[in-house]
Amino acid sequence: MKKITLLGLALSLLTFGTTGCHKGDIDDEKNNGEKTTIVDGVSNSGTIGKYAYVNLGLSVKWATYNVGAPRPTGYGKHFAWGETVGKDEYLKSNYRWYDQTNYVYTKYCTNESYGTVDDMKVLDAEDDAATANWGSSWRMPTDEEMEELINGCTWEFVSDFNGSGTGGALGKSKQNGNTIFLPMAGFLDEDGFTAEAGLYWSSSLYNKDNGRALNLGVVLLNKSIKTYADQREMGASIRAVSE
């Protein structure tokens, strides 16, 4: 993958398990008494506000679709890290937290080489695209929560999920068997839209390079799902979480 290759991050294969779909309602001890149904091919455990979530038996509840999307297979909106609205171009020159005159970052900085140090490593709620668009019950996941999602599910990579024509990664919880789908929704940078991967921002800054933030990447060609560090000004998808 072009952008990830430039960052020197290797793609690796995961071992997949077979992912099945439940029929009808699921109501058992593993779901803490929640009645989980199948909606648009994935598990739906209820709603928080107006937005559906799935209980995967992890530390947080995961939204069943991307911010800005109407269903699990929808791409939704793309956001630069720390910005709460989409835009036409995703460039360093129009990135909210970059001073083009002095070539430094103006917020979220742990190293003076990148700007004025504020030691902020996680997005404020006011800069969190999930919170800004869906309300205070929702937020972007931390890097640790993304790793928990990756490790807490077995993954199957499909090119046409639920007859939608959309490819991506279908996860089945190791805890309770509930499912989640992450479409390969592409990303945007100075070269425009790239469709060969789906990138999902975390709320976590990359400490080794403050010009980057951590995300979850889905690559269908390589059957890979893992975390990466990419330039903050890039446009990526948001999959929200709730407590």
C-alpha positions in Angstrom: 0.0 0.0 0.0 1.5 3.3 -1.1 1.0 5.5 2.0 1.7 2.8 4.5 4.7 1.6 2.6 6.2 5.1 2.7 5.9 5.0 6.4 7.9 1.8 6.5 5.1 -0.2 8.1 5.0 -3.9 7.1 1.8 -5.6 6.3 1.2 -9.0 8.1 -1.3 -11.8 7.7 -3.7 -12.7 10.5 -5.0 -16.1 11.3 -8.7 -16.1 10.6 -11.6 -18.1 12.1 -14.8 -18.9 10.4 -17.3 -16.2 11.0 -21.0 -17.1 11.0 -24.2 -15.2 11.3 -26.7 -15.8 14.0 -30.4 -16.2 13.1 -33.1 -14.4 15.0 -32.5 -12.9 18.4 -29.6 -13.7 20.8 -30.2 -13.3 24.5 -27.7 -15.0 26.8 -25.3 -14.6 29.7 -22.4 -13.7 27.3 -24.3 -10.6 26.2 -25.2 -9.5 29.8 -28.9 -10.0 29.1 -28.8 -7.8 26.0 -31.0 -8.9 23.1 -28.7 -8.9 20.0 -30.2 -9.0 16.5 -28.7 -9.2 13.0 -29.1 -5.9 11.1 -27.6 -5.5 7.7 -25.5 -8.6 8.2 -23.9 -7.7 11.5 -24.8 -7.9 15.2 -26.9 -5.1 16.7 -27.1 -4.9 20.5 -29.1 -1.7 20.8 -28.8 2.0 20.4 -27.1 4.9 22.3 -28.8 8.1 21.3 -29.7 7.5 17.6 -26.8 5.3 16.8 -26.5 1.5 16.9 -23.8 -0.4 18.8 -22.6 -4.0 19.2 -21.4 -5.6 22.4 -18.3 -7.6 21.6 -17.5 -8.4 25.2 -14.7 -5.9 25.2 -14.0 -2.9 27.4 -16.1 -0.5 25.2 -19.2 -0.8 23.0 -18.5 -0.3 19.2 -20.7 1.5 16.8 -22.0 -0.8 14.0 -21.2 1.7 11.2 -18.9 4.7 10.5 -19.6 8.3 11.5 -21.5 9.7 8.6 -22.7 6.4 7.2 -26.2 5.0 7.2 -25.3 1.3 7.5 -22.3 -1.0 8.2 -21.2 -1.1 4.6 -21.3 2.7 4.2 -18.0 4.6 3.9 -19.2 7.6 5.9 -17.2 10.8 6.2 -13.4 11.2 6.3 -11.8 13.4 8.8 -8.3 14.7 9.5 -7.1 13.8 12.9 -8.3 16.3 15.5 -10.8 17.9 13.0 -14.6 17.4 13.3 -15.8 18.3 9.8 -15.0 16.8 6.4 -13.4 18.9 3.6 -12.5 18.7 -0.1 -8.8 18.5 0.3 -6.6 16.9 3.0 -3.3 18.8 3.0 -0.8 20.0 5.7 -1.4 23.5 4.5 -5.1 23.4 5.5 -4.7 21.2 8.6 -6.3 22.9 11.6 -3.4 22.2 14.0 -0.5 23.1 11.8 1.2 26.6 11.6 2.2 26.9 7.9 4.3 30.0 8.7 6.4 28.5 11.4 6.1 24.8 10.2 5.1 23.6 13.7 2.1 21.8 15.2 0.0 24.1 17.5 -1.7 21.4 19.6 -1.0 17.8 20.6 2.8 18.0 20.9 5.2 16.0 23.2 8.4 17.0 21.5 9.6 20.6 21.0 11.0 19.5 17.6 7.4 19.5 16.4 6.0 22.6 18.1 5.2 24.0 21.5 5.0 21.1 24.0 1.6 20.7 25.7 2.1 16.9 26.4 -1.4 16.2 25.1 -1.5 12.6 23.8 -5.2 12.0 23.4 -7.8 14.2 21.6 -9.9 16.6 23.6 -13.7 16.0 23.3 -14.0 19.2 21.3 -11.6 17.9 18.7 -13.1 14.4 18.6 -15.1 13.8 15.4 -17.2 11.1 17.0 -18.2 13.3 20.0 -18.7 16.3 17.8 -21.0 14.5 15.3 -22.8 12.0 17.6 -22.8 13.6 21.0 -21.1 13.2 24.3 -21.9 9.5 24.7 -19.6 8.7 21.8 -15.9 9.2 21.2 -13.1 7.9 19.1 -11.3 4.8 20.4 -7.8 4.9 21.8 -5.0 3.0 20.3 -5.3 0.4 23.1 -9.0 -0.1 22.4 -8.3 -0.6 18.7 -5.7 -3.3 19.6 -8.3 -4.9 21.9 -10.7 -5.0 19.0 -8.2 -6.6 16.7 -7.1 -9.2 19.2 -10.6 -9.8 20.6 -12.0 -11.0 17.3 -11.3 -13.5 14.6 -11.3 -11.9 11.2 -12.5 -12.8 7.8 -11.8 -10.7 4.7 -14.6 -10.4 2.2 -14.8 -8.6 -1.1 -18.6 -8.4 -1.3 -20.1 -8.2 2.2 -23.8 -9.1 2.5 -24.3 -8.5 -1.2 -23.4 -4.8 -0.9 -20.4 -4.9 -3.3 -18.3 -3.5 -0.4 -15.2 -5.2 0.8 -13.6 -5.2 4.2 -13.0 -7.1 7.4 -15.7 -9.0 9.3 -14.8 -9.6 12.9 -16.4 -12.3 15.2 -16.0 -11.7 18.9 -14.0 -14.4 20.7 -16.1 -13.6 23.8 -19.7 -13.8 22.7 -19.7 -14.5 18.9 -21.2 -11.1 18.0 -20.0 -9.6 14.7 -18.7 -6.2 13.4 -17.8 -5.1 9.9 -15.2 -2.6 8.9 -15.5 -1.5 5.3 -12.4 -0.7 3.3 -13.5 2.9 3.0 -10.2 4.3 1.6 -8.4 7.5 2.7 -7.5 10.9 1.4 -4.2 12.8 1.2 -2.4 15.2 -1.1 -2.8 12.7 -3.9 -6.6 12.5 -3.5 -8.6 9.4 -2.7 -6.9 6.0 -2.3 -9.3 3.0 -2.2 -6.8 0.2 -1.5 -7.2 0.3 2.2 -9.5 1.5 5.0 -8.0 3.6 7.7 -9.8 4.4 11.0 -8.4 7.1 13.3 -7.8 6.4 17.0 -7.7 9.4 19.4 -4.1 8.7 20.2 -1.1 10.7 19.1 2.0 8.9 17.9 4.6 9.8 20.4 7.6 9.0 18.2 6.5 11.4 15.5 4.0 14.1 16.6 3.2 14.7 12.9 1.4 11.4 13.0 -1.5 9.7 14.9 -2.4 6.1 15.3 -5.0 4.3 13.3 -6.4 0.9 12.4 -5.8 -0.2 8.8 -7.8 -2.7 6.8 -6.1 -4.0 3.6 -8.2 -6.5 1.7 -5.5 -7.4 -0.8 -3.1 -8.5 1.9 -5.8 -9.7 4.3 -4.4 -7.5 7.0 -5.8 -5.6 9.9 -3.4 -3.8 12.3 -2.5 -0.4 13.7 -0.4 2.1 11.8 0.9 5.6 12.3 -0.1 8.1 9.5 0.1 11.8 8.9 -2.4 13.7 11.0 -3.7 15.8 8.0 -4.9 12.7 6.1 -8.6 12.0 5.8 -9.6 8.7 7.4 -12.8 7.1 8.7 -14.1 7.1 12.3 -15.7 4.1 14.0 -17.0 5.4 17.4 -17.1 3.7 20.8 -19.1 4.2 23.9 -18.7 3.2 27.5 
